[in-house]
Amino acid sequence: MRHLIGIGVLVAMALLLRFWLGTRLALDIQIHDVYWAVPLNIIGFWFLIGSACFWFLIVAWTSICRHF
């Protein structure tokens, strides 16, 4: 149960970071002579969502292996 609470907290932090925190800081990425400015809150959002998904997959896998 504590893992699901932790995953929920990560998702809540990601949504809070994405929609509530308005920042103008961005990461400039150059791809084939084209510059892309990616806001840091978007990068943080996807990192936290990815971490939550990875954590969920590990918990689900260990739970399945424990029961079989």
PQR file of N, CA, C, O and H, with PARSE charges and radii, in Angstrom:
ATOM      1  N   MET A   1       0.824  -1.191   0.000 -0.4000 1.5000
ATOM      2  CA  MET A   1       0.000   0.000   0.000 -0.0000 2.0000
ATOM      3  C   MET A   1       0.873   1.262   0.000  0.5500 1.7000
ATOM      4  O   MET A   1       0.539   2.259  -0.640 -0.5500 1.4000
ATOM      5  N   ARG A   2       1.995   1.201   0.729 -0.4000 1.5000
ATOM      6  CA  ARG A   2       2.845   2.396   0.787 -0.0000 2.0000
ATOM      7  C   ARG A   2       3.442   2.736  -0.571  0.5500 1.7000
ATOM      8  O   ARG A   2       3.720   3.900  -0.862 -0.5500 1.4000
ATOM      9  H   ARG A   2       2.266   0.391   1.249  0.4000 1.0000
ATOM     10  N   HIS A   3       3.639   1.706  -1.408 -0.4000 1.5000
ATOM     11  CA  HIS A   3       4.164   1.966  -2.745 -0.0000 2.0000
ATOM     12  C   HIS A   3       3.146   2.724  -3.597  0.5500 1.7000
ATOM     13  O   HIS A   3       3.508   3.634  -4.343 -0.5500 1.4000
ATOM     14  H   HIS A   3       3.414   0.761  -1.172  0.4000 1.0000
ATOM     15  N   LEU A   4       1.885   2.347  -3.482 -0.4000 1.5000
ATOM     16  CA  LEU A   4       0.855   3.049  -4.241 -0.0000 2.0000
ATOM     17  C   LEU A   4       0.709   4.495  -3.779  0.5500 1.7000
ATOM     18  O   LEU A   4       0.454   5.386  -4.588 -0.5500 1.4000
ATOM     19  H   LEU A   4       1.591   1.608  -2.876  0.4000 1.0000
ATOM     20  N   ILE A   5       0.868   4.723  -2.492 -0.4000 1.5000
ATOM     21  CA  ILE A   5       0.828   6.098  -1.973 -0.0000 2.0000
ATOM     22  C   ILE A   5       2.015   6.893  -2.517  0.5500 1.7000
ATOM     23  O   ILE A   5       1.863   8.052  -2.903 -0.5500 1.4000
ATOM     24  H   ILE A   5       1.075   3.999  -1.834  0.4000 1.0000
ATOM     25  N   GLY A   6       3.187   6.278  -2.546 -0.4000 1.5000
ATOM     26  CA  GLY A   6       4.367   6.940  -3.094 -0.0000 2.0000
ATOM     27  C   GLY A   6       4.214   7.257  -4.568  0.5500 1.7000
ATOM     28  O   GLY A   6       4.614   8.329  -5.022 -0.5500 1.4000
ATOM     29  H   GLY A   6       3.311   5.337  -2.232  0.4000 1.0000
ATOM     30  N   ILE A   7       3.636   6.327  -5.319 -0.4000 1.5000
ATOM     31  CA  ILE A   7       3.400   6.561  -6.742 -0.0000 2.0000
ATOM     32  C   ILE A   7       2.406   7.699  -6.920  0.5500 1.7000
ATOM     33  O   ILE A   7       2.585   8.554  -7.788 -0.5500 1.4000
ATOM     34  H   ILE A   7       3.311   5.456  -4.950  0.4000 1.0000
ATOM     35  N   GLY A   8       1.360   7.711  -6.101 -0.4000 1.5000
ATOM     36  CA  GLY A   8       0.375   8.791  -6.152 -0.0000 2.0000
ATOM     37  C   GLY A   8       0.982  10.141  -5.828  0.5500 1.7000
ATOM     38  O   GLY A   8       0.621  11.149  -6.436 -0.5500 1.4000
ATOM     39  H   GLY A   8       1.215   7.016  -5.396  0.4000 1.0000
ATOM     40  N   VAL A   9       1.905  10.168  -4.871 -0.4000 1.5000
ATOM     41  CA  VAL A   9       2.579  11.425  -4.523 -0.0000 2.0000
ATOM     42  C   VAL A   9       3.439  11.907  -5.693  0.5500 1.7000
ATOM     43  O   VAL A   9       3.459  13.102  -5.986 -0.5500 1.4000
ATOM     44  H   VAL A   9       2.198   9.349  -4.378  0.4000 1.0000
ATOM     45  N   LEU A  10       4.143  11.001  -6.361 -0.4000 1.5000
ATOM     46  CA  LEU A  10       4.949  11.390  -7.523 -0.0000 2.0000
ATOM     47  C   LEU A  10       4.078  11.958  -8.641  0.5500 1.7000
ATOM     48  O   LEU A  10       4.432  12.963  -9.258 -0.5500 1.4000
ATOM     49  H   LEU A  10       4.127  10.030  -6.123  0.4000 1.0000
ATOM     50  N   VAL A  11       2.948  11.319  -8.900 -0.4000 1.5000
ATOM     51  CA  VAL A  11       2.049  11.813  -9.947 -0.0000 2.0000
ATOM     52  C   VAL A  11       1.472  13.174  -9.553  0.5500 1.7000
ATOM     53  O   VAL A  11       1.368  14.070 -10.391 -0.5500 1.4000
ATOM     54  H   VAL A  11       2.661  10.503  -8.399  0.4000 1.0000
ATOM     55  N   ALA A  12       1.095  13.330  -8.277 -0.4000 1.5000
ATOM     56  CA  ALA A  12       0.571  14.617  -7.822 -0.0000 2.0000
ATOM     57  C   ALA A  12       1.625  15.715  -7.939  0.5500 1.7000
ATOM     58  O   ALA A  12       1.311  16.836  -8.341 -0.5500 1.4000
ATOM     59  H   ALA A  12       1.179  12.602  -7.597  0.4000 1.0000
ATOM     60  N   MET A  13       2.873  15.401  -7.592 -0.4000 1.5000
ATOM     61  CA  MET A  13       3.949  16.385  -7.730 -0.0000 2.0000
ATOM     62  C   MET A  13       4.164  16.747  -9.190  0.5500 1.7000
ATOM     63  O   MET A  13       4.414  17.908  -9.514 -0.5500 1.4000
ATOM     64  H   MET A  13       3.128  14.491  -7.266  0.4000 1.0000
ATOM     65  N   ALA A  14       4.067  15.756 -10.074 -0.4000 1.5000
ATOM     66  CA  ALA A  14       4.246  16.017 -11.509 -0.0000 2.0000
ATOM     67  C   ALA A  14       3.150  16.942 -12.030  0.5500 1.7000
ATOM     68  O   ALA A  14       3.429  17.888 -12.768 -0.5500 1.4000
ATOM     69  H   ALA A  14       3.865  14.813  -9.811  0.4000 1.0000
ATOM     70  N   LEU A  15       1.907  16.670 -11.647 -0.4000 1.5000
ATOM     71  CA  LEU A  15       0.806  17.517 -12.097 -0.0000 2.0000
ATOM     72  C   LEU A  15       0.912  18.920 -11.515  0.5500 1.7000
ATOM     73  O   LEU A  15       0.622  19.904 -12.196 -0.5500 1.4000
ATOM     74  H   LEU A  15       1.680  15.902 -11.048  0.4000 1.0000
ATOM     75  N   LEU A  16       1.323  19.011 -10.263 -0.4000 1.5000
ATOM     76  CA  LEU A  16       1.523  20.313  -9.637 -0.0000 2.0000
ATOM     77  C   LEU A  16       2.619  21.087 -10.351  0.5500 1.7000
ATOM     78  O   LEU A  16       2.474  22.281 -10.613 -0.5500 1.4000
ATOM     79  H   LEU A  16       1.557  18.212  -9.710  0.4000 1.0000
ATOM     80  N   LEU A  17       3.697  20.417 -10.659 -0.4000 1.5000
ATOM     81  CA  LEU A  17       4.800  21.053 -11.371 -0.0000 2.0000
ATOM     82  C   LEU A  17       4.378  21.495 -12.761  0.5500 1.7000
ATOM     83  O   LEU A  17       4.761  22.571 -13.222 -0.5500 1.4000
ATOM     84  H   LEU A  17       3.814  19.447 -10.446  0.4000 1.0000
ATOM     85  N   ARG A  18       3.589  20.662 -13.426 -0.4000 1.5000
ATOM     86  CA  ARG A  18       3.205  20.949 -14.817 -0.0000 2.0000
ATOM     87  C   ARG A  18       2.215  22.101 -14.933  0.5500 1.7000
ATOM     88  O   ARG A  18       2.387  22.985 -15.771 -0.5500 1.4000
ATOM     89  H   ARG A  18       3.278  19.788 -13.052  0.4000 1.0000
ATOM     90  N   PHE A  19       1.180  22.096 -14.097 -0.4000 1.5000
ATOM     91  CA  PHE A  19       0.083  23.032 -14.300 -0.0000 2.0000
ATOM     92  C   PHE A  19       0.098  24.235 -13.362  0.5500 1.7000
ATOM     93  O   PHE A  19      -0.492  25.267 -13.682 -0.5500 1.4000
ATOM     94  H   PHE A  19       1.040  21.377 -13.415  0.4000 1.0000
ATOM     95  N   TRP A  20       0.763  24.125 -12.207 -0.4000 1.5000
ATOM     96  CA  TRP A  20       0.700  25.219 -11.253 -0.0000 2.0000
ATOM     97  C   TRP A  20       1.949  26.092 -11.296  0.5500 1.7000
ATOM     98  O   TRP A  20       1.862  27.315 -11.190 -0.5500 1.4000
ATOM     99  H   TRP A  20       1.242  23.286 -11.947  0.4000 1.0000
ATOM    100  N   LEU A  21       3.076  25.479 -11.448 -0.4000 1.5000
ATOM    101  CA  LEU A  21       4.330  26.217 -11.429 -0.0000 2.0000
ATOM    102  C   LEU A  21       4.617  26.742 -12.823  0.5500 1.7000
ATOM    103  O   LEU A  21       4.961  25.978 -13.726 -0.5500 1.4000
ATOM    104  H   LEU A  21       3.147  24.485 -11.534  0.4000 1.0000
ATOM    105  N   GLY A  22       4.477  28.037 -12.992 -0.4000 1.5000
ATOM    106  CA  GLY A  22       4.764  28.637 -14.286 -0.0000 2.0000
ATOM    107  C   GLY A  22       6.169  29.206 -14.292  0.5500 1.7000
ATOM    108  O   GLY A  22       6.452  30.178 -13.592 -0.5500 1.4000
ATOM    109  H   GLY A  22       4.198  28.657 -12.259  0.4000 1.0000
ATOM    110  N   THR A  23       7.030  28.620 -15.062 -0.4000 1.5000
ATOM    111  CA  THR A  23       8.409  29.085 -15.129 -0.0000 2.0000
ATOM    112  C   THR A  23       8.764  29.423 -16.571  0.5500 1.7000
ATOM    113  O   THR A  23       8.237  28.832 -17.513 -0.5500 1.4000
ATOM    114  H   THR A  23       6.799  27.830 -15.631  0.4000 1.0000
ATOM    115  N   ARG A  24       9.641  30.357 -16.716 -0.4000 1.5000
ATOM    116  CA  ARG A  24      10.091  30.734 -18.052 -0.0000 2.0000
ATOM    117  C   ARG A  24      11.469  30.144 -18.365  0.5500 1.7000
ATOM    118  O   ARG A  24      12.035  30.404 -19.427 -0.5500 1.4000
ATOM    119  H   ARG A  24      10.070  30.837 -15.951  0.4000 1.0000
ATOM    120  N   LEU A  25      11.999  29.357 -17.446 -0.4000 1.5000
ATOM    121  CA  LEU A  25      13.280  28.708 -17.700 -0.0000 2.0000
ATOM    122  C   LEU A  25      13.082  27.592 -18.713  0.5500 1.7000
ATOM    123  O   LEU A  25      12.122  26.826 -18.629 -0.5500 1.4000
ATOM    124  H   LEU A  25      11.540  29.146 -16.583  0.4000 1.0000
ATOM    125  N   ALA A  26      13.987  27.507 -19.661 -0.4000 1.5000
ATOM    126  CA  ALA A  26      13.853  26.495 -20.706 -0.0000 2.0000
ATOM    127  C   ALA A  26      15.228  25.941 -21.060  0.5500 1.7000
ATOM    128  O   ALA A  26      16.260  26.574 -20.833 -0.5500 1.4000
ATOM    129  H   ALA A  26      14.767  28.129 -19.730  0.4000 1.0000
ATOM    130  N   LEU A  27      15.205  24.769 -21.611 -0.4000 1.5000
ATOM    131  CA  LEU A  27      16.414  24.106 -22.087 -0.0000 2.0000
ATOM    132  C   LEU A  27      16.428  24.211 -23.604  0.5500 1.7000
ATOM    133  O   LEU A  27      15.488  23.775 -24.269 -0.5500 1.4000
ATOM    134  H   LEU A  27      14.367  24.255 -21.796  0.4000 1.0000
ATOM    135  N   ASP A  28      17.485  24.785 -24.150 -0.4000 1.5000
ATOM    136  CA  ASP A  28      17.598  24.927 -25.605 -0.0000 2.0000
ATOM    137  C   ASP A  28      18.254  23.685 -26.188  0.5500 1.7000
ATOM    138  O   ASP A  28      19.335  23.276 -25.765 -0.5500 1.4000
ATOM    139  H   ASP A  28      18.249  25.139 -23.610  0.4000 1.0000
ATOM    140  N   ILE A  29      17.586  23.102 -27.158 -0.4000 1.5000
ATOM    141  CA  ILE A  29      18.088  21.907 -27.825 -0.0000 2.0000
ATOM    142  C   ILE A  29      18.208  22.208 -29.309  0.5500 1.7000
ATOM    143  O   ILE A  29      17.270  22.716 -29.925 -0.5500 1.4000
ATOM    144  H   ILE A  29      16.708  23.435 -27.502  0.4000 1.0000
ATOM    145  N   GLN A  30      19.363  21.894 -29.881 -0.4000 1.5000
ATOM    146  CA  GLN A  30      19.573  22.119 -31.309 -0.0000 2.0000
ATOM    147  C   GLN A  30      19.535  20.781 -32.040  0.5500 1.7000
ATOM    148  O   GLN A  30      20.305  19.869 -31.737 -0.5500 1.4000
ATOM    149  H   GLN A  30      20.125  21.482 -29.381  0.4000 1.0000
ATOM    150  N   ILE A  31      18.621  20.680 -33.012 -0.4000 1.5000
ATOM    151  CA  ILE A  31      18.499  19.478 -33.838 -0.0000 2.0000
ATOM    152  C   ILE A  31      18.478  19.923 -35.293  0.5500 1.7000
ATOM    153  O   ILE A  31      17.521  20.562 -35.730 -0.5500 1.4000
ATOM    154  H   ILE A  31      17.995  21.420 -33.257  0.4000 1.0000
ATOM    155  N   HIS A  32      19.514  19.597 -36.041 -0.4000 1.5000
ATOM    156  CA  HIS A  32      19.623  19.933 -37.464 -0.0000 2.0000
ATOM    157  C   HIS A  32      19.385  21.422 -37.711  0.5500 1.7000
ATOM    158  O   HIS A  32      18.517  21.793 -38.501 -0.5500 1.4000
ATOM    159  H   HIS A  32      20.292  19.079 -35.685  0.4000 1.0000
ATOM    160  N   ASP A  33      20.127  22.241 -37.060 -0.4000 1.5000
ATOM    161  CA  ASP A  33      20.078  23.696 -37.203 -0.0000 2.0000
ATOM    162  C   ASP A  33      18.738  24.317 -36.803  0.5500 1.7000
ATOM    163  O   ASP A  33      18.422  25.430 -37.225 -0.5500 1.4000
ATOM    164  H   ASP A  33      20.832  21.940 -36.418  0.4000 1.0000
ATOM    165  N   VAL A  34      17.966  23.621 -36.011 -0.4000 1.5000
ATOM    166  CA  VAL A  34      16.706  24.163 -35.490 -0.0000 2.0000
ATOM    167  C   VAL A  34      16.783  24.128 -33.973  0.5500 1.7000
ATOM    168  O   VAL A  34      17.085  23.090 -33.383 -0.5500 1.4000
ATOM    169  H   VAL A  34      18.223  22.717 -35.668  0.4000 1.0000
ATOM    170  N   TYR A  35      16.511  25.263 -33.346 -0.4000 1.5000
ATOM    171  CA  TYR A  35      16.540  25.337 -31.891 -0.0000 2.0000
ATOM    172  C   TYR A  35      15.149  25.104 -31.323  0.5500 1.7000
ATOM    173  O   TYR A  35      14.172  25.714 -31.760 -0.5500 1.4000
ATOM    174  H   TYR A  35      16.266  26.106 -33.825  0.4000 1.0000
ATOM    175  N   TRP A  36      15.076  24.225 -30.355 -0.4000 1.5000
ATOM    176  CA  TRP A  36      13.836  23.957 -29.644 -0.0000 2.0000
ATOM    177  C   TRP A  36      14.031  24.417 -28.206  0.5500 1.7000
ATOM    178  O   TRP A  36      15.036  24.084 -27.577 -0.5500 1.4000
ATOM    179  H   TRP A  36      15.869  23.729 -30.001  0.4000 1.0000
ATOM    180  N   ALA A  37      13.090  25.169 -27.689 -0.4000 1.5000
ATOM    181  CA  ALA A  37      13.131  25.589 -26.287 -0.0000 2.0000
ATOM    182  C   ALA A  37      12.102  24.767 -25.519  0.5500 1.7000
ATOM    183  O   ALA A  37      10.895  24.941 -25.691 -0.5500 1.4000
ATOM    184  H   ALA A  37      12.274  25.440 -28.199  0.4000 1.0000
ATOM    185  N   VAL A  38      12.594  23.877 -24.674 -0.4000 1.5000
ATOM    186  CA  VAL A  38      11.718  23.004 -23.901 -0.0000 2.0000
ATOM    187  C   VAL A  38      11.693  23.519 -22.465  0.5500 1.7000
ATOM    188  O   VAL A  38      12.737  23.543 -21.812 -0.5500 1.4000
ATOM    189  H   VAL A  38      13.575  23.736 -24.534  0.4000 1.0000
ATOM    190  N   PRO A  39      10.529  23.932 -21.953 -0.5600 1.5000
ATOM    191  CA  PRO A  39      10.450  24.445 -20.577  0.2800 2.0000
ATOM    192  C   PRO A  39      10.856  23.380 -19.560  0.5500 1.7000
ATOM    193  O   PRO A  39      10.567  22.196 -19.734 -0.5500 1.4000
ATOM    194  N   LEU A  40      11.524  23.815 -18.507 -0.4000 1.5000
ATOM    195  CA  LEU A  40      12.006  22.873 -17.499 -0.0000 2.0000
ATOM    196  C   LEU A  40      10.871  22.202 -16.738  0.5500 1.7000
ATOM    197  O   LEU A  40      11.033  21.081 -16.258 -0.5500 1.4000
ATOM    198  H   LEU A  40      11.759  24.777 -18.366  0.4000 1.0000
ATOM    199  N   ASN A  41       9.712  22.876 -16.617 -0.4000 1.5000
ATOM    200  CA  ASN A  41       8.616  22.203 -15.920 -0.0000 2.0000
ATOM    201  C   ASN A  41       8.071  21.029 -16.731  0.5500 1.7000
ATOM    202  O   ASN A  41       7.545  20.078 -16.153 -0.5500 1.4000
ATOM    203  H   ASN A  41       9.581  23.787 -17.007  0.4000 1.0000
ATOM    204  N   ILE A  42       8.187  21.079 -18.053 -0.4000 1.5000
ATOM    205  CA  ILE A  42       7.785  19.941 -18.889 -0.0000 2.0000
ATOM    206  C   ILE A  42       8.762  18.780 -18.709  0.5500 1.7000
ATOM    207  O   ILE A  42       8.354  17.622 -18.623 -0.5500 1.4000
ATOM    208  H   ILE A  42       8.615  21.851 -18.522  0.4000 1.0000
ATOM    209  N   ILE A  43      10.045  19.098 -18.654 -0.4000 1.5000
ATOM    210  CA  ILE A  43      11.053  18.060 -18.436 -0.0000 2.0000
ATOM    211  C   ILE A  43      10.855  17.410 -17.072  0.5500 1.7000
ATOM    212  O   ILE A  43      10.899  16.186 -16.956 -0.5500 1.4000
ATOM    213  H   ILE A  43      10.377  20.039 -18.724  0.4000 1.0000
ATOM    214  N   GLY A  44      10.636  18.221 -16.039 -0.4000 1.5000
ATOM    215  CA  GLY A  44      10.386  17.688 -14.702 -0.0000 2.0000
ATOM    216  C   GLY A  44       9.123  16.857 -14.640  0.5500 1.7000
ATOM    217  O   GLY A  44       9.087  15.822 -13.975 -0.5500 1.4000
ATOM    218  H   GLY A  44      10.600  19.216 -16.134  0.4000 1.0000
ATOM    219  N   PHE A  45       8.076  17.310 -15.338 -0.4000 1.5000
ATOM    220  CA  PHE A  45       6.809  16.569 -15.373 -0.0000 2.0000
ATOM    221  C   PHE A  45       7.018  15.171 -15.937  0.5500 1.7000
ATOM    222  O   PHE A  45       6.598  14.186 -15.329 -0.5500 1.4000
ATOM    223  H   PHE A  45       8.105  18.151 -15.878  0.4000 1.0000
ATOM    224  N   TRP A  46       7.660  15.079 -17.089 -0.4000 1.5000
ATOM    225  CA  TRP A  46       7.842  13.767 -17.710 -0.0000 2.0000
ATOM    226  C   TRP A  46       8.822  12.891 -16.934  0.5500 1.7000
ATOM    227  O   TRP A  46       8.689  11.667 -16.937 -0.5500 1.4000
ATOM    228  H   TRP A  46       8.001  15.879 -17.583  0.4000 1.0000
ATOM    229  N   PHE A  47       9.800  13.500 -16.271 -0.4000 1.5000
ATOM    230  CA  PHE A  47      10.712  12.714 -15.432 -0.0000 2.0000
ATOM    231  C   PHE A  47       9.959  12.104 -14.253  0.5500 1.7000
ATOM    232  O   PHE A  47      10.154  10.928 -13.944 -0.5500 1.4000
ATOM    233  H   PHE A  47       9.907  14.494 -16.268  0.4000 1.0000
ATOM    234  N   LEU A  48       9.096  12.890 -13.586 -0.4000 1.5000
ATOM    235  CA  LEU A  48       8.344  12.367 -12.450 -0.0000 2.0000
ATOM    236  C   LEU A  48       7.318  11.326 -12.887  0.5500 1.7000
ATOM    237  O   LEU A  48       7.135  10.318 -12.203 -0.5500 1.4000
ATOM    238  H   LEU A  48       8.938  13.845 -13.837  0.4000 1.0000
ATOM    239  N   ILE A  49       6.646  11.555 -14.014 -0.4000 1.5000
ATOM    240  CA  ILE A  49       5.691  10.556 -14.518 -0.0000 2.0000
ATOM    241  C   ILE A  49       6.424   9.261 -14.888  0.5500 1.7000
ATOM    242  O   ILE A  49       5.940   8.167 -14.597 -0.5500 1.4000
ATOM    243  H   ILE A  49       6.794  12.373 -14.569  0.4000 1.0000
ATOM    244  N   GLY A  50       7.582   9.386 -15.524 -0.4000 1.5000
ATOM    245  CA  GLY A  50       8.372   8.206 -15.862 -0.0000 2.0000
ATOM    246  C   GLY A  50       8.850   7.455 -14.634  0.5500 1.7000
ATOM    247  O   GLY A  50       8.845   6.225 -14.613 -0.5500 1.4000
ATOM    248  H   GLY A  50       7.976  10.274 -15.760  0.4000 1.0000
ATOM    249  N   SER A  51       9.264   8.190 -13.611 -0.4000 1.5000
ATOM    250  CA  SER A  51       9.687   7.551 -12.360 -0.0000 2.0000
ATOM    251  C   SER A  51       8.535   6.805 -11.706  0.5500 1.7000
ATOM    252  O   SER A  51       8.714   5.695 -11.205 -0.5500 1.4000
ATOM    253  H   SER A  51       9.268   9.190 -13.628  0.4000 1.0000
ATOM    254  N   ALA A  52       7.347   7.416 -11.708 -0.4000 1.5000
ATOM    255  CA  ALA A  52       6.177   6.762 -11.125 -0.0000 2.0000
ATOM    256  C   ALA A  52       5.811   5.498 -11.896  0.5500 1.7000
ATOM    257  O   ALA A  52       5.468   4.483 -11.289 -0.5500 1.4000
ATOM    258  H   ALA A  52       7.201   8.318 -12.114  0.4000 1.0000
ATOM    259  N   CYS A  53       5.880   5.544 -13.221 -0.4000 1.5000
ATOM    260  CA  CYS A  53       5.575   4.363 -14.038 -0.0000 2.0000
ATOM    261  C   CYS A  53       6.592   3.255 -13.809  0.5500 1.7000
ATOM    262  O   CYS A  53       6.224   2.086 -13.700 -0.5500 1.4000
ATOM    263  H   CYS A  53       6.158   6.368 -13.714  0.4000 1.0000
ATOM    264  N   PHE A  54       7.862   3.614 -13.737 -0.4000 1.5000
ATOM    265  CA  PHE A  54       8.910   2.627 -13.488 -0.0000 2.0000
ATOM    266  C   PHE A  54       8.726   1.989 -12.117  0.5500 1.7000
ATOM    267  O   PHE A  54       8.846   0.771 -11.978 -0.5500 1.4000
ATOM    268  H   PHE A  54       8.161   4.565 -13.826  0.4000 1.0000
ATOM    269  N   TRP A  55       8.437   2.800 -11.106 -0.4000 1.5000
ATOM    270  CA  TRP A  55       8.199   2.297  -9.755 -0.0000 2.0000
ATOM    271  C   TRP A  55       7.003   1.342  -9.756  0.5500 1.7000
ATOM    272  O   TRP A  55       7.059   0.279  -9.138 -0.5500 1.4000
ATOM    273  H   TRP A  55       8.340   3.788 -11.218  0.4000 1.0000
ATOM    274  N   PHE A  56       5.917   1.719 -10.451 -0.4000 1.5000
ATOM    275  CA  PHE A  56       4.737   0.866 -10.513 -0.0000 2.0000
ATOM    276  C   PHE A  56       5.067  -0.467 -11.181  0.5500 1.7000
ATOM    277  O   PHE A  56       4.616  -1.515 -10.718 -0.5500 1.4000
ATOM    278  H   PHE A  56       5.871   2.582 -10.953  0.4000 1.0000
ATOM    279  N   LEU A  57       5.845  -0.442 -12.262 -0.4000 1.5000
ATOM    280  CA  LEU A  57       6.206  -1.687 -12.941 -0.0000 2.0000
ATOM    281  C   LEU A  57       7.029  -2.603 -12.036  0.5500 1.7000
ATOM    282  O   LEU A  57       6.834  -3.818 -12.042 -0.5500 1.4000
ATOM    283  H   LEU A  57       6.212   0.409 -12.638  0.4000 1.0000
ATOM    284  N   ILE A  58       7.935  -2.034 -11.270 -0.4000 1.5000
ATOM    285  CA  ILE A  58       8.737  -2.843 -10.347 -0.0000 2.0000
ATOM    286  C   ILE A  58       7.859  -3.445  -9.258  0.5500 1.7000
ATOM    287  O   ILE A  58       7.990  -4.626  -8.935 -0.5500 1.4000
ATOM    288  H   ILE A  58       8.093  -1.046 -11.265  0.4000 1.0000
ATOM    289  N   VAL A  59       6.960  -2.634  -8.686 -0.4000 1.5000
ATOM    290  CA  VAL A  59       6.069  -3.144  -7.636 -0.0000 2.0000
ATOM    291  C   VAL A  59       5.143  -4.221  -8.188  0.5500 1.7000
ATOM    292  O   VAL A  59       4.927  -5.243  -7.538 -0.5500 1.4000
ATOM    293  H   VAL A  59       6.853  -1.675  -8.948  0.4000 1.0000
ATOM    294  N   ALA A  60       4.597  -4.002  -9.375 -0.4000 1.5000
ATOM    295  CA  ALA A  60       3.713  -4.997  -9.976 -0.0000 2.0000
ATOM    296  C   ALA A  60       4.463  -6.288 -10.275  0.5500 1.7000
ATOM    297  O   ALA A  60       3.940  -7.376 -10.033 -0.5500 1.4000
ATOM    298  H   ALA A  60       4.773  -3.171  -9.903  0.4000 1.0000
ATOM    299  N   TRP A  61       5.668  -6.184 -10.792 -0.4000 1.5000
ATOM    300  CA  TRP A  61       6.451  -7.379 -11.125 -0.0000 2.0000
ATOM    301  C   TRP A  61       6.795  -8.176  -9.870  0.5500 1.7000
ATOM    302  O   TRP A  61       6.666  -9.401  -9.859 -0.5500 1.4000
ATOM    303  H   TRP A  61       6.093  -5.300 -10.989  0.4000 1.0000
ATOM    304  N   THR A  62       7.230  -7.494  -8.817 -0.4000 1.5000
ATOM    305  CA  THR A  62       7.560  -8.210  -7.582 -0.0000 2.0000
ATOM    306  C   THR A  62       6.316  -8.817  -6.946  0.5500 1.7000
ATOM    307  O   THR A  62       6.385  -9.894  -6.354 -0.5500 1.4000
ATOM    308  H   THR A  62       7.335  -6.499  -8.825  0.4000 1.0000
ATOM    309  N   SER A  63       5.183  -8.137  -7.062 -0.4000 1.5000
ATOM    310  CA  SER A  63       3.944  -8.686  -6.520 -0.0000 2.0000
ATOM    311  C   SER A  63       3.513  -9.936  -7.272  0.5500 1.7000
ATOM    312  O   SER A  63       3.073 -10.910  -6.662 -0.5500 1.4000
ATOM    313  H   SER A  63       5.127  -7.262  -7.542  0.4000 1.0000
ATOM    314  N   ILE A  64       3.637  -9.912  -8.597 -0.4000 1.5000
ATOM    315  CA  ILE A  64       3.280 -11.090  -9.406 -0.0000 2.0000
ATOM    316  C   ILE A  64       4.226 -12.236  -9.105  0.5500 1.7000
ATOM    317  O   ILE A  64       3.782 -13.374  -8.955 -0.5500 1.4000
ATOM    318  H   ILE A  64       3.995  -9.120  -9.093  0.4000 1.0000
ATOM    319  N   CYS A  65       5.515 -11.966  -9.013 -0.4000 1.5000
ATOM    320  CA  CYS A  65       6.498 -13.027  -8.740 -0.0000 2.0000
ATOM    321  C   CYS A  65       6.322 -13.611  -7.341  0.5500 1.7000
ATOM    322  O   CYS A  65       6.593 -14.794  -7.131 -0.5500 1.4000
ATOM    323  H   CYS A  65       5.877 -11.042  -9.134  0.4000 1.0000
ATOM    324  N   ARG A  66       5.880 -12.813  -6.396 -0.4000 1.5000
ATOM    325  CA  ARG A  66       5.692 -13.277  -5.033 -0.0000 2.0000
ATOM    326  C   ARG A  66       4.517 -14.251  -4.939  0.5500 1.7000
ATOM    327  O   ARG A  66       4.541 -15.173  -4.123 -0.5500 1.4000
ATOM    328  H   ARG A  66       5.660 -11.852  -6.567  0.4000 1.0000
ATOM    329  N   HIS A  67       3.507 -14.058  -5.755 -0.4000 1.5000
ATOM    330  CA  HIS A  67       2.316 -14.911  -5.675 -0.0000 2.0000
ATOM    331  C   HIS A  67       2.403 -16.172  -6.508  0.5500 1.7000
ATOM    332  O   HIS A  67       1.559 -17.058  -6.376 -0.5500 1.4000
ATOM    333  H   HIS A  67       3.487 -13.310  -6.418  0.4000 1.0000
ATOM    334  N   PHE A  68       3.416 -16.272  -7.371 -0.4000 1.5000
ATOM    335  CA  PHE A  68       3.563 -17.466  -8.202 -0.0000 2.0000
ATOM    336  C   PHE A  68       4.795 -18.191  -7.882  0.5500 1.7000
ATOM    337  O   PHE A  68       5.078 -19.224  -8.488 -0.5500 1.4000
ATOM    338  H   PHE A  68       4.102 -15.552  -7.479  0.4000 1.0000
TER
END
